[in-house]
Amino acid sequence: MSLNNLKYYQPEFYKFSEDSLLLAEESSKLVKEIFPEDFSIKGLDLCSGCGVVGIETMVQLENVSFFHFLELQSLFEPFFQKNVFSFLSQYQRDKVKFFNANLDSFSGSSKMKYNLIISNPPYFKKGKNRLGSDKRRNLCRFFSELDFSNFLNFIYFTLDREGIVLFLGRDGEVYNDIKMFLEKKPKDFEIFKYKSFGITSLFMGRFLNK
């Protein structure tokens, strides 16, 4: 299934890739494999954009307590709301909430823990790759206000000890950051490459001592 066939509402300046659907599909399968059948999902779609990953994940799962969507750019919210009404039932809609905030402000105002965090974050670093002329598009493609280590720290402190995080990345962009992050943390957390989709990889993170 493609994003075009699903007719998700998206801004003109940034079209989401098939990676979003692959992430949702793999997340849903892993939840069913790892957690008990009656396990209640408390989900977060991190760097959610217009909500494709989280919404598609909700469609494929039954036991969802709630799903939050965290996005830096407020201009994505109208697209998110349209997608929620297009793809989710009223029962499901009551379980979602969109937060327009960066990682620091959100973590400072919320003590929420999530047992499923999924993310298709920006893939590129400033200085290593060329910025484009559209600032809105750059924010989708580059970690600008924060860096990738902030992203990993946010996950570490927001993930429930029983939960898992699944995020996409390109090995050359994130491998060293993941290695350095794990070296600084207690040996109670792991992040490893679960699967590759061409030049993009799916990483899983989880606590070891639950």
Buried (B, 14 or more C-beta within 10 A) or exposed (E): EEBEEBEBBBBEEBEBBEBBBBBBBBBBEBBBEBBEEEBEBBBBBBBBBBBBBBBBBBBEBEEBEBBBBBBBBEEBBEBBBBBBEEBBEEEBEEBBEBBBBBBEEBBEEEEEBBBBBBBBBBBBBBEEEEBEEEEEBBBBBBBBEBEBBBBBBBBBEBBBEEBBBBBBBEBEBBBEBBEEBBEEBEEEBEBEBBEEBEEBBBBBBBBEEE
